[in-house]
Amino acid sequence: MALVTLEQVNLALRLDLVENDERIPDINLKIKQAEAAVIDYLKKPDHGWTESTVPGQVSAAILIVIQSLLDEADTGAMLVGLGTGDPKSPVVALLYRLRDPALA
């Protein structure tokens, strides 16, 4: 089950999607990719969240990643630092407190 819906993405990113829009399959793919990236960063594969229980900062981070993955978005720099945990990254800043610490 998705943590953010196509409707939420459409509204938040102002995509103006209409029924049978040719971009919908690509955006659905981006939703899956963004959720995977965020959950991987958090190290919570068994998070148990649903669309209605996902923490706000997690859904916000997913939306930022989706925006960064879209072809028409020039926001790829927002993903810089996600792999290293750089707190200057907007995604890291949203998620850092929820992340399980790394084991030494």
N, C-alpha and C positions, 0 to 999 in steps of 0.2 A: 504494500500500500504506500502510495506517495505521501510525503510529508507536506508538500505544497501542491496545490492543484493548478491545472492549466488556467482556470479562471483567476486564481490569485496572481499568477505570473502575468497574465494579460492585463489585469488591473494595475499591478505594481509597476510593470515596465512600460505601460501605455502602448501596447503592441497593436491595439485596434483589430484583434482577430475577429473573424466572422466564421460562421459555420462553414465547414468544408474548406477552410483556408489552407492553401498549399504549404504553409509554414508549420502547421500543427504537428505533423510527425517529427519534424526536426526539433521543435520546442519540447515535445514530450521526451525525446532522446536527451536533450540538454537538462531537463529536470532530473532524469535518472542519473546522469553523469555528475551533476552538481550535488545531488544528495549523497552519492557514493563518495565524492571528494570530501564533503563535510563530515560524514560519518567516519570515514577513514582517519581524518585529522583528529577527531574526538576519540578515536579508538574505542568506539561503542557499537560494534556490529549487532549486538543484541539489545539495542536501546529500548525497545518496546513502545516507542512513541507512535502516535497516529497523527493524522492531520489536525485533530482537535486537541491533542495533548502535547504536541511538539513545543518546546520552549521558544519564545519569541525571537531570542537572539539566534537560535538555530535556523528558524525559517528565514530570518533576515539575511543570514550568511548564505543560505541556499540561493536566495534571490540575487544576491551580489554575484555569486559564482555563475548563475544562469546568464545574467547580464554580460558577464565577462566572456562567456562562451559563444554568445550570439555573433553571427557574422557582421551584422550592422553596428555592433557595439565596439567602440574604440576604448575599451576599459580593461584590456588584458593585464595592465599594470596592477590591477586590484588583486590579482592572484600571486603576484611576486611576494615571496616570504611565507607562503602557506606551507611549503615543504620544510622550511627551516624554523618555523614558529616565530618569525620576526614580528614583534608587537606593532610595528608600523603598518602592517597589512591590515586593512579594514576587516577582513574575514577573521584573521587571528585575533584581533582586538575584540570582536564579538564573541568568539568561542573560547578564548584562553581559560577562563575560569571554570568552564565545563569539562575541560580536557583531563583525561586520566594522565597522571604523570608517567613519564617513561621509567622503565625499570633499568637500573644500572647493572 
